[in-house]
Amino acid sequence: MTNFKKFVIAGSVWIALGIILPPDLIGINYVVGAIVVLGTLAKNVKHLHQDVRPVAKLIVLAGALSLSGVILRVIHGAMIGVEFPFPSPADALTLLTYPVFIFAIIRIV
């Protein structure tokens, strides 16, 4: 079985779990799955063609920033007793995702 097929199967299981898990566990499923996906992508960037590698690294960075923002928002919310605090210091990481992703697109064009 190829790595791609394994990735598709694991992703399908991740999505299925997100559908059937109780609401209290969906967030944990999302974070764990996102960490696995980002780790897999970061690990495999080195196998890409040298022209594509910098763009792939930027996309992984954007994903990591976005995920970090989600995690920081949950931590901040737990600290202040609010489920979804807005505004939050996490917004800085989340907003930083956009220029990084746009820069990756510009690198492609």
PyRosetta script that sets phi, psi and omega in degrees:
from pyrosetta import init, pose_from_sequence

init()
pose = pose_from_sequence("MTNFKKFVIAGSVWIALGIILPPDLIGINYVVGAIVVLGTLAKNVKHLHQDVRPVAKLIVLAGALSLSGVILRVIHGAMIGVEFPFPSPADALTLLTYPVFIFAIIRIV")
pose.set_psi(1, 132.9)
pose.set_omega(1, -178.5)
pose.set_phi(2, -75.0)
pose.set_psi(2, 160.3)
pose.set_omega(2, 177.7)
pose.set_phi(3, -61.6)
pose.set_psi(3, -35.4)
pose.set_omega(3, 179.4)
pose.set_phi(4, -63.0)
pose.set_psi(4, -43.6)
pose.set_omega(4, 178.9)
pose.set_phi(5, -63.4)
pose.set_psi(5, -40.5)
pose.set_omega(5, 177.0)
pose.set_phi(6, -61.1)
pose.set_psi(6, -41.5)
pose.set_omega(6, -179.9)
pose.set_phi(7, -63.9)
pose.set_psi(7, -42.3)
pose.set_omega(7, 179.0)
pose.set_phi(8, -65.4)
pose.set_psi(8, -42.0)
pose.set_omega(8, 179.1)
pose.set_phi(9, -64.5)
pose.set_psi(9, -46.7)
pose.set_omega(9, 179.7)
pose.set_phi(10, -62.1)
pose.set_psi(10, -40.4)
pose.set_omega(10, 177.9)
pose.set_phi(11, -64.6)
pose.set_psi(11, -38.4)
pose.set_omega(11, 178.3)
pose.set_phi(12, -65.5)
pose.set_psi(12, -41.1)
pose.set_omega(12, 176.9)
pose.set_phi(13, -63.3)
pose.set_psi(13, -42.1)
pose.set_omega(13, 179.3)
pose.set_phi(14, -59.3)
pose.set_psi(14, -46.5)
pose.set_omega(14, 179.9)
pose.set_phi(15, -65.1)
pose.set_psi(15, -43.4)
pose.set_omega(15, 179.5)
pose.set_phi(16, -60.8)
pose.set_psi(16, -41.9)
pose.set_omega(16, 177.4)
pose.set_phi(17, -62.0)
pose.set_psi(17, -39.8)
pose.set_omega(17, 178.2)
pose.set_phi(18, -61.9)
pose.set_psi(18, -28.0)
pose.set_omega(18, -179.8)
pose.set_phi(19, -81.7)
pose.set_psi(19, -39.4)
pose.set_omega(19, -172.2)
pose.set_phi(20, -96.3)
pose.set_psi(20, -16.4)
pose.set_omega(20, -178.6)
pose.set_phi(21, -69.9)
pose.set_psi(21, 152.2)
pose.set_omega(21, 174.7)
pose.set_phi(22, -65.4)
pose.set_psi(22, 154.4)
pose.set_omega(22, -175.5)
pose.set_phi(23, -53.1)
pose.set_psi(23, -32.5)
pose.set_omega(23, -179.2)
pose.set_phi(24, -66.6)
pose.set_psi(24, -23.5)
pose.set_omega(24, -176.7)
pose.set_phi(25, -102.3)
pose.set_psi(25, -7.7)
pose.set_omega(25, -177.2)
pose.set_phi(26, -63.2)
pose.set_psi(26, -41.3)
pose.set_omega(26, 179.7)
pose.set_phi(27, -62.3)
pose.set_psi(27, -42.4)
pose.set_omega(27, 178.6)
pose.set_phi(28, -64.4)
pose.set_psi(28, -42.6)
pose.set_omega(28, 177.7)
pose.set_phi(29, -58.9)
pose.set_psi(29, -43.4)
pose.set_omega(29, 180.0)
pose.set_phi(30, -61.2)
pose.set_psi(30, -49.3)
pose.set_omega(30, -176.4)
pose.set_phi(31, -65.4)
pose.set_psi(31, -46.6)
pose.set_omega(31, -179.7)
pose.set_phi(32, -62.7)
pose.set_psi(32, -45.2)
pose.set_omega(32, 178.7)
pose.set_phi(33, -62.5)
pose.set_psi(33, -42.0)
pose.set_omega(33, 179.6)
pose.set_phi(34, -65.2)
pose.set_psi(34, -38.9)
pose.set_omega(34, 177.1)
pose.set_phi(35, -62.9)
pose.set_psi(35, -43.3)
pose.set_omega(35, 179.0)
pose.set_phi(36, -63.0)
pose.set_psi(36, -45.2)
pose.set_omega(36, -179.7)
pose.set_phi(37, -62.8)
pose.set_psi(37, -48.3)
pose.set_omega(37, -179.9)
pose.set_phi(38, -63.5)
pose.set_psi(38, -39.5)
pose.set_omega(38, 177.2)
pose.set_phi(39, -63.4)
pose.set_psi(39, -42.6)
pose.set_omega(39, 178.2)
pose.set_phi(40, -63.6)
pose.set_psi(40, -44.5)
pose.set_omega(40, 178.8)
pose.set_phi(41, -63.6)
pose.set_psi(41, -45.7)
pose.set_omega(41, -179.5)
pose.set_phi(42, -61.5)
pose.set_psi(42, -39.4)
pose.set_omega(42, -179.7)
pose.set_phi(43, -66.6)
pose.set_psi(43, -34.8)
pose.set_omega(43, -174.1)
pose.set_phi(44, -94.9)
pose.set_psi(44, -2.2)
pose.set_omega(44, 178.1)
pose.set_phi(45, -58.7)
pose.set_psi(45, -35.9)
pose.set_omega(45, -177.1)
pose.set_phi(46, -64.2)
pose.set_psi(46, -18.5)
pose.set_omega(46, -179.9)
pose.set_phi(47, -87.2)
pose.set_psi(47, -7.2)
pose.set_omega(47, -179.4)
pose.set_phi(48, -79.3)
pose.set_psi(48, 161.3)
pose.set_omega(48, 176.8)
pose.set_phi(49, -60.6)
pose.set_psi(49, 145.3)
pose.set_omega(49, -174.7)
pose.set_phi(50, -57.4)
pose.set_psi(50, -30.9)
pose.set_omega(50, 178.7)
pose.set_phi(51, -70.3)
pose.set_psi(51, -29.0)
pose.set_omega(51, -175.8)
pose.set_phi(52, -90.3)
pose.set_psi(52, -25.7)
pose.set_omega(52, -173.4)
pose.set_phi(53, -53.3)
pose.set_psi(53, -47.4)
pose.set_omega(53, -179.1)
pose.set_phi(54, -61.8)
pose.set_psi(54, -37.0)
pose.set_omega(54, 178.8)
pose.set_phi(55, -68.1)
pose.set_psi(55, -42.7)
pose.set_omega(55, 179.0)
pose.set_phi(56, -62.2)
pose.set_psi(56, -39.1)
pose.set_omega(56, 177.8)
pose.set_phi(57, -63.2)
pose.set_psi(57, -39.6)
pose.set_omega(57, 178.0)
pose.set_phi(58, -64.8)
pose.set_psi(58, -39.5)
pose.set_omega(58, 179.7)
pose.set_phi(59, -67.0)
pose.set_psi(59, -40.7)
pose.set_omega(59, 175.9)
pose.set_phi(60, -63.4)
pose.set_psi(60, -41.5)
pose.set_omega(60, 177.7)
pose.set_phi(61, -61.1)
pose.set_psi(61, -43.8)
pose.set_omega(61, 178.5)
pose.set_phi(62, -61.0)
pose.set_psi(62, -42.9)
pose.set_omega(62, 177.7)
pose.set_phi(63, -63.4)
pose.set_psi(63, -41.0)
pose.set_omega(63, 179.2)
pose.set_phi(64, -65.9)
pose.set_psi(64, -39.7)
pose.set_omega(64, 177.2)
pose.set_phi(65, -63.5)
pose.set_psi(65, -43.6)
pose.set_omega(65, 179.9)
pose.set_phi(66, -62.8)
pose.set_psi(66, -47.2)
pose.set_omega(66, 179.5)
pose.set_phi(67, -64.0)
pose.set_psi(67, -40.2)
pose.set_omega(67, 177.5)
pose.set_phi(68, -61.7)
pose.set_psi(68, -38.2)
pose.set_omega(68, 176.6)
pose.set_phi(69, -62.4)
pose.set_psi(69, -41.1)
pose.set_omega(69, 178.3)
pose.set_phi(70, -62.8)
pose.set_psi(70, -47.5)
pose.set_omega(70, -178.5)
pose.set_phi(71, -63.9)
pose.set_psi(71, -44.1)
pose.set_omega(71, 179.8)
pose.set_phi(72, -63.6)
pose.set_psi(72, -37.2)
pose.set_omega(72, 178.5)
pose.set_phi(73, -63.8)
pose.set_psi(73, -41.0)
pose.set_omega(73, 178.7)
pose.set_phi(74, -64.9)
pose.set_psi(74, -44.2)
pose.set_omega(74, 179.0)
pose.set_phi(75, -63.1)
pose.set_psi(75, -45.7)
pose.set_omega(75, 178.8)
pose.set_phi(76, -60.7)
pose.set_psi(76, -43.9)
pose.set_omega(76, 178.6)
pose.set_phi(77, -61.4)
pose.set_psi(77, -40.7)
pose.set_omega(77, 178.7)
pose.set_phi(78, -65.5)
pose.set_psi(78, -35.8)
pose.set_omega(78, -179.2)
pose.set_phi(79, -69.2)
pose.set_psi(79, -36.2)
pose.set_omega(79, -176.6)
pose.set_phi(80, -102.0)
pose.set_psi(80, -3.0)
pose.set_omega(80, 176.8)
pose.set_phi(81, 79.5)
pose.set_psi(81, 25.4)
pose.set_omega(81, 178.5)
pose.set_phi(82, -121.2)
pose.set_psi(82, 132.9)
pose.set_omega(82, -175.5)
pose.set_phi(83, -65.6)
pose.set_psi(83, -43.9)
pose.set_omega(83, -179.1)
pose.set_phi(84, -134.1)
pose.set_psi(84, 82.8)
pose.set_omega(84, -176.1)
pose.set_phi(85, -69.6)
pose.set_psi(85, 134.2)
pose.set_omega(85, 174.9)
pose.set_phi(86, -145.8)
pose.set_psi(86, 125.2)
pose.set_omega(86, -2.1)
pose.set_phi(87, -74.1)
pose.set_psi(87, 163.9)
pose.set_omega(87, -178.3)
pose.set_phi(88, -142.9)
pose.set_psi(88, 153.3)
pose.set_omega(88, 173.9)
pose.set_phi(89, -58.5)
pose.set_psi(89, -23.1)
pose.set_omega(89, 179.1)
pose.set_phi(90, -64.4)
pose.set_psi(90, -22.9)
pose.set_omega(90, -179.7)
pose.set_phi(91, -59.3)
pose.set_psi(91, -31.6)
pose.set_omega(91, 179.4)
pose.set_phi(92, -61.4)
pose.set_psi(92, -44.6)
pose.set_omega(92, 179.0)
pose.set_phi(93, -67.9)
pose.set_psi(93, -42.8)
pose.set_omega(93, -179.9)
pose.set_phi(94, -62.3)
pose.set_psi(94, -44.6)
pose.set_omega(94, 179.8)
pose.set_phi(95, -68.0)
pose.set_psi(95, -31.7)
pose.set_omega(95, 178.4)
pose.set_phi(96, -66.2)
pose.set_psi(96, -23.1)
pose.set_omega(96, 178.0)
pose.set_phi(97, -58.1)
pose.set_psi(97, -40.8)
pose.set_omega(97, -174.1)
pose.set_phi(98, -64.3)
pose.set_psi(98, -50.7)
pose.set_omega(98, 178.9)
pose.set_phi(99, -64.9)
pose.set_psi(99, -32.7)
pose.set_omega(99, 177.9)
pose.set_phi(100, -65.1)
pose.set_psi(100, -45.1)
pose.set_omega(100, 179.6)
pose.set_phi(101, -65.8)
pose.set_psi(101, -41.6)
pose.set_omega(101, 177.7)
pose.set_phi(102, -62.7)
pose.set_psi(102, -40.4)
pose.set_omega(102, 177.4)
pose.set_phi(103, -62.0)
pose.set_psi(103, -38.1)
pose.set_omega(103, 176.9)
pose.set_phi(104, -62.6)
pose.set_psi(104, -42.0)
pose.set_omega(104, 178.4)
pose.set_phi(105, -64.0)
pose.set_psi(105, -43.0)
pose.set_omega(105, 178.8)
pose.set_phi(106, -61.6)
pose.set_psi(106, -36.9)
pose.set_omega(106, 178.2)
pose.set_phi(107, -63.0)
pose.set_psi(107, -32.1)
pose.set_omega(107, 179.3)
pose.set_phi(108, -72.1)
pose.set_psi(108, -43.2)
pose.set_omega(108, -177.0)
pose.set_phi(109, -75.0)
pose.dump_pdb("model.pdb")
